[in-house]
Amino acid sequence: MKTKSTLINKQTVASLTATICMLFTILTSHAQMCSSPGTVIYALSNSGNIAPVTVSNGNIGATMNPTYPTGSASANAIGYNTVNGLFYYFQNENSGSSQIFVSYNPTSNAYTTLANAPITAAVLKGCVSFNGTGYYCLDSNGNLCYYDITSNTWVLVCNSFTDQFGNNVTTSFQNMASGDMAIDALGNLWVVTSTGSVWGLYKIPTPLATSAISSMNVVQLVAPTTATPTGVNFVGIAFDPAGLIYMATNNDLYLLQSNFSLTHLAAFSIPGACGDLTSCNYPFTILPLSFENLNASSNGNHTVSVSWTIAQQRDAKGYNVERSNNGSDWNTVGFVAAQDNNATELNYQYTDANPGTGMIYYRIEAINEQGNESYSAVKTVEIADQSASAIALWPNPAKDIVNIQNKSEANATVSIYTQSGSLVRQMQLQPGTASVNISNLSFGAYIVHVSNADGSSFNQKFIKEF
């Protein structure tokens, strides 16, 4: 016969089993925080639900947090602290006695109610500082506030903002109250402002104030007159590890490219599930430079021209031109200083006077004011060894005209063949330089065969561009 001390009530067993299962589910789920920073960000719904978002398909995962004791219909301005592992946000974005600013611990599954902010309007934009010491938010009256995490105290930092064009940005912050903010690893604050019809993007440069100041200078990156993609306001912003920017409406996720164009990534699997965004990412470089029209071509006389275009240059110090003979070992051969950082599109060019011979590789290393670098794609150009030849040919590749220089005293015969051996052009070349029109040739590689009057000959390949 079993005594009462050895008997376990079935209801108690069931209760303990349920509790253990719940704790296991919570700990397993929360152990995954920041385990996939390149593919997962976090959304806060207006009802206060925090959930992971798969950026490739917009899938909203299971809600991480329990319902707040008093409920919520206006949660907003979330930021994740990678130092202490807590979320910070407003369970109630409204001001006054109804304001509720909290932290949420995904490991212990517990809320902590924090001090109220010194503001007089709803808070729709917020983020945690990159070093985890504080939280910034911007209310719909254009008040920027700072919350000190250690002391649980607030400071009204500023409510006067001017951009590089002299515009009163405070008005934009007030009239375009929707949006969000995020901080990069250098301490720059990125602010998206939005209405249903237009949006804008600003950067408040580091160092950010943590005490009251009279005014702030900001940098306008996207004019606040830019049309929203679908006539719906943006509500969230978060970084990916490479520094690109995710932006969200209540129903859709977008990626902001380095040229400030928007790419639609996905519709959220749960419509209306996003009221704000945050991520585990604090990248050093935001919106990496976009290298366009990169080209390397032979000029003849044993020099190479390297040219490139930069779209939406920001904080650039300059560009190193790098050269390689094998595509893996690189040397810097020149430096080009950055032009006006406020220009939309900038063209650069560098001439390499000593490229060597054979297949030569070129790339551009961009350096910003903070010393961070990013790289362009690689371009190649083939330079023939002309030390024993009386003929020079340039540019290579060529599009419309190829120049052939006869450096000897006698005439030479020039024949141009396709790679398959078909003759497409033949001419006599007198001493001096002749410009040959090749615009009617098809794209591809061609062989130039030169027969000198003294009986010597040589072949050189060139590429006909589109």
N, C-alpha and C positions, 0 to 999 in steps of 0.2 A: 504494500500500500504506500502510495506516494504522499509525502507530507506537503502542507501548504507551502513550505519554504522551497520545495523543489518544483512546484508547479508554477508555470508562467502563463499568465492570462493571455488568451489568443488575441484579444484586442490590443494588449500591450505589445505583443510581437508584431502585429500588423502595423501599429503606430511607429515602432522603432524601425521596422523595415522600410516604411515609407520615408521616414526622416533620413535614414542612411542613403537611400536611393536619391533623394532630393539633394543631399549634400554632395554625393558623388557626381551627380549631373552638374551641379553648380561649379564644383572645383574643376571637373574635367573641361567644362565649357570655358571657364575663366582662365584656365591654364593656357588657353589658346590666344589670349590677348597679345597682340603685336607679333604673333608667330609668322604671319604672312603679310608684312607691311606693303609689299609690292602689289598685292592682289585684293586686300581687304581694307576698307575704311569703315567708319561707324556713323550711323544715322540716329538722330533723335527726332521722334515724332512729337507733334504738338500735344499729344496726350501723355508724353513723358516716357515713352518706350525707347530704350537704347537697343540697337540691333546691328550686327555686322552686315556689311554690304559687299558682295562680290562685284568688283568693278567691271569685269569682262561681260557680265550678263545682267547686272542690276538686281540680282537675287538678294532679297531681304531675308537674313537668317532669323533664328529664334530670338525672341526678346530676352535680353540678359538680366533685366532688373525687375523686381516685383513692383506692383502698383504703389505709388507714393500714398502714405496714409490718408491724406486729404484729397487725393486725386489731382488731376491737372487737365486743363484744356488749352494751356498756352505755354508749354515748356519750350525753351529756346536757348540759344547762345552757348552751345556746349563746347568744351575743350578737354582734351585728355592730357594728363600729366604723366609723362614717361618716367619721371623720377620716383614718385610715390605710388603710381599705379591707380590714381583716382580720376574720375570724371568730375568736372565742375560745370554747373549750368544753373539756369533759373527754372525751377519747377513752375513758377508763375512769373512771366516776364513783366507783369504790370507793377507799377510803383505803389508806394504807400504801404498800408498795413497788410495788403494782400500779396506783397512781393515775397517770394520764397527763393532764396539762393542756397544751393545745397552742393555737397560732394557725395559721390556714390562710389563705394568700394566693391568692385566686381568679385573680389576674392571672398570677403566676409558677407557679401550681399547686404550691406548695411548703408543707410543714409545718415548724413550728418547735416543738420540745418545750420547755416552759417550766418554771419552778420549781413544785414540789409545794405544795399549800395546807396550812396548819397545822390540819387537821381530822381527825376520827376516825370519820367516817361517810360514806355515799354522798351525792353532790351532785346534786340534781335540779332546782335553781332557780339561774339565773344570768343576768346581763346586763351589757353594757358601759355605762359612764356616758355621759350625753348629750354631754359635752365631749370624749370619747374618751381621757381620761387614765387610766382605771382600769376594773376589772371587779369586780362584787359577786356573791357566791354565798351560798347558805344550805344547810347540810347537814341531814340528817335528825335530828341531835341539837339542832337549833335554833341552830347557830353561824353568825353572819353574818361573812363574811370579805371583805376588800378586797385586790385585787391591783393594784399600781402598775405600769402598763405600761412606763414609762420605765426603772425600776430593776429590774424583774423580781423584785419582792419582795412578800411577803404580810404582812397584819396580821389577827389575829383581833379584830374590832371589838367584838362584843357577843354575849351569849347570854341576855339577860334583857329581855323585852318585855312591856309592859302597855298595854291599850287604854283608851279614854275611859270605859269602864264599870268599870275596875278589874280586868278579867279578866287572868289570866296567859296571854298569847298564846304564850309559849314552849312551853307544853303543846300548843297547836294545831299549831305548827310541827313538833313532834316526832311527834305522833300522826297528822298529816295530811301525810306527807312528800312525796307526789306534788304536782305543780303546777309553777309557774314564776314569774318576776319580770320586770319591765320598768321603765325609768326614763323619765319625761317630760322636756320641755325646761326645766322649772323645777328639776329635781333631786329630785322626789318618787319614791319607790320603791314600785311596786305589786306586791303579792305574792298570788298565788293558791295556796291550800292545798286539798288534795283527798284523799279516799279513794275507793273505788268507790261509796260510797253518799251521801256528803255533800261539800260544798265551801264555801269561804269566800273573801272578798276583803278585803285590808288595804292601807292606805297608810301608809308610813313617811315623814313630812313632811321636806322639805328644811330645813336643809342636812344632808346625809348625812355621817357621820363617816368619816374615813379613818385614824383611829388608835383605839387601844383606849379604850372608855368602859364605865361600869358598867352602864348600862341605857338602853333606848330606849322612847319613847312612840309608839304606833301608833294608827291610826284604823281601827276596824272598819267596813267598808262593806257587806259581805254576811256575815251570821252564819254561822259555820262549822257550822251544823246544817242548812244548805240542801241539799235533795236534788239529786243529780246527775240530768240529764235521762233517762239510759238505764241507770243503775246502773253506769256506767263512769267511772273517775277521769279528771280533767283532767290534761294533761301539758304544755300550752304556753299562752303568752300573748304577744300582740304588738299594737301600736297601728296604727290606720289614720291617715291624715293629719289627719282631722277630730277625732281623739281618742277614737273608739270603740274597743272592745277586742275583738280576735279571741281566742277560746279554743278549744283543741283537745283531743280525746281521741286515742287512737292511730288511730282510724278516721274521725272526724267533725270538721267545722269549724263553730263557732258564732260569733255576734256578740252581744256583751253590750250591750244598749241602755242609754240614759241612766237608765231607771227600774229597772235591774238585772235586767230580764227577758232571757232567752236566746232568740235566734232561730237555728234550725238553717239553716246556709247550704248545706252539701253534705256528702256522704260523699266521702272522699278516693278518687281514682281508683286508688290502690294501697293496699289495706287494710294497716294496721299501719306505714305509711311515716312516720308522725309520732311522734317521741318528745319533741320540744321545738320551740318556735317562736322566731323573731326577725323583725325588720323593719328597714327603713331610716328609720322614722318616730320622731321625738321631738317630739310635738305639745305646745303650751303649755297647751291645755285638754283635759282628759280627761273623757269622758262628759258632753258638753255638757248644759246644763240643759234639762229637759223642761217647756215651757210648756203648761199644760192649762187648759181652760175659759176661754180668753181672750174677753172680751166688752167692747164699748163701747156704751153706750146713753144716750139723752137722758133727763134727769130732769125736763124742763120748767124754767121760770124760767131758761132759757138756760144750763144746766150739763150736763156729760156725766160719767157714772160709767164708769171703766175698771177692770175686775177681772180677776184671773188667779190661777192655782194653779201652784205649783212642786212637782214631785215630786222627792224625793231631793236637796234643796239641799245644796251643798258649797262651803265657802270663799267664800260670797257676801258682798259688802259692801253691795249694795243695787241698786235698780232705777230707771233713768231712764224717765219716761213721755214719749214723743216724739209730736209732732203735726205733721201736714202738710196743706196745702191742695191738693196735687197728687199726692201719693203718692211723690214723689221728693226734695223738699227738706224736711228735717226740723229741728225745733227742740225742745229739751228744755223741757217745761212744768212738770215736777215731779220730785221724788226721793222714793222710799220706801225706808227702811232695811231691811236684811235682818233677819228674825226668827231664832229658834233654828236654827242650822245642823244640829242633830242630829235635828230632826223629820222624819218621813217625808213629810208633805204639808203645805204652807203656803199659806194664802189671803191675797191682797193686794188692796187697793182704793185708787183715787185718784179725786178729783173735780176735773174741769177746770172752773173757774168762768168762763172766757172762751174758749169754743171757736170763736166766729165763726159764720158761717152757710154753708149749702150742704153739699156732701159733705166731711166731715172724716175724715182718716186717722189712726189711732193704732197705735203699736207700742211694745214694751217692750225696753229695752236693759239687760241684766244685767251688772253689774260685779263681778268677784271681788276678793279681797284683793290679788292681784298686779297689778290694773289691767287685766286682760284682759276683753274684752266678748263677748257673744253676743246675738243678737236673736230676738225672737218673730216670729210671723206678723203680718200687718197686718189690722186690723179697721177698718171704716168705719161712720159714722153720719151721717145727713142731718139738718141743723138748718135749719128753715124760718126765713125772715126775718119775724119777728112784730112788727117795729117799728111797722107801721101797722095791726096787728090787735088786736082786743080778746079774742082767743082764744089759749090756750096748750094744747099737747097733749104728753103724756109718759106712760110711757117710749116710746122709739122706737129700736129694735124693741120690741114688746110680746108677751107670751105669753098671759096670762090677763085682765089688766085694763089698760085705757087710761084715763088721767085727762084730762078736758077741762075747762079753766078758762075761764069766761065772766067777763071783767074789766069788762064794761060794766054799766050800770044796768038794761038791758032784757033780755027773753028773746031767745033765738036758736033757730033750727031747725038741727039737725045731721043730715046724711044721710051714710051710709057706703056707698060703691060699690066693686065689684070693678074691676079694671083694664079689663075689657070693658064696664063701664057698668051692670052689674046692681045694683040697690038691695038691700042686705042688712040695713040697720038705719036707722031714722029716729026722732028723739026731739026733745022740747023741752028746751032747756037754759036753766035759770034762772041769774041771777047767782050766782057762786060756782063751786065745783068739783064735778063729777059723775064718778063712777067707772063706766065702762061695761065689762060683762063680754063679752069677745070670745073666750072659751075654745072656743066651738063653731064659730068661723070656721076655714076651711082655711088652711094655710100659704100665704103669698104677700103681695103688695102690695095696699093698699087706698087709696082716695081719700076723705078726709073733706071734705065740702062744708058750709060754715057760712053761713047766711043770717041777718044781723043785722036787728034790728027797724028800723033806720034805712035799710034797703035795701041796705047794703053786703054783700059776700060774699067769701069766699076759699076756696081749696082747699089741703089739705095731705096729703101721702102718708105712710103709716106701714106698717111691715112687721109681719106677724103671724108670730111664730116658732113652731117645733114645740112 
